[in-house]
Amino acid sequence: MDHSPGQPTKLTEEQRKQLAAMLEQQQPADVGFEARYTWTLPLVAEWIKREFGITMSVRGISAMLKRMNFSFTKATYTLANADEDARRISKSTLLQR
C-alpha cells in the first residue's frame, strides 16, 4: 500500500445514505428537534448519536458531509418570504419605532 488508509469511517455506507436522505427530505422539527428549519452541525451530531449511538465531532461531521457532496449555506430571512400577517406585524412594529 502506497499510503496510510487513515482511520476507518465511523458511519457505514448505509448509515451515510440514511443521513443523506434525512438531510434532504426532513427538517429538524420533523425528527423531534426544537429547531424548526435549519440543520446545523451540532444538530446533525445529535441526530447521529440518537439514531446510531455514534458520537462524532462537529469537525468530523463537516468533513464527512463535504465528502458526501453536501454544501453549507447560511440561512437568510427576507420579509418578502414571510406570510402576510407577519409582514403587517413587522411593518407596524418598525413604524412605531
N, C-alpha and C positions, 0 to 999 in steps of 0.2 A: 504494500500500500504506500502510495507516494505522500499522503497527507494524513493527519490525525482526523478521524471522523468526528471528534468532539463528543460532547455529552449526548446521550440519546434524547429524543424528544419526549416531553412529559405527556403530551396527548397523542393518542393513536390517530391514525388516518381517519377512522370512523368518528372519533370524538371531534376532530377538526372539522369534518363535514357537518356534524351536528351543530357545532358552534357557528359555522358559516351560515347555515340555514337559519338559525335562530337570529343572528345579527341582521340578516337580510329581510326577514319576514316579521319580526316582532320588535316591539318597543319595550323598554324596561318595565313599564306598568303591566304589560301583558304577561310577564313571568313573575310578578309578585314584588317588584321594587317600587318604592315611593316615587322615584324619578319617573316622569311620565314619558318623555320623548327622546332624550339624548343618552346614547350609550357612552359611558366613559370607561377608561381603562380600569379604574377601581371597581366599577360595576361588573365589568366582564370578569375580573378576577374573582369577585364574589360569586358570580354565576357558575364559573368553572369549579370553584370549591364546593358549592352546593350540589351541582349536578354530578360531578365526577369524583369528588373528595380529593382533589389535587390542588395544592397551593402553588401558585405561580406569582412571580413578581410582576409589577406593572411594566417594568422594562422588558422582561421576558415575553409578556403578552404583546407588547408593542412590536417587538422583533418578529414574533410569530405571525401576527396579523399582516405585517408588511410582506413576509414571505408568502402569505396566502392571498396577496394582491389586494388587500384592503387599504384604503387610503383614509386619512383623517381630514375632516373638515370642521371648521369652527362654526357652531350653530349661530345663526343670526336671527333676529326677530325684527320684522318690519310691521309697522302699523297697517300697511296695505293688506297684509295677510290675516289680520285679526278679524274676528267677526264684527258685525255692525254695532252690537251693543258695547263691546269692548272699545271700539273706536270712539263712540259717543262719550263713554266714561272717561277715556284718556283725554279727549279733546276738552271736555268740561273741566277736568282736573287741571290741565295745562292753562286754560283760560282764567282759572281762579287764582293762579299764582302770580 
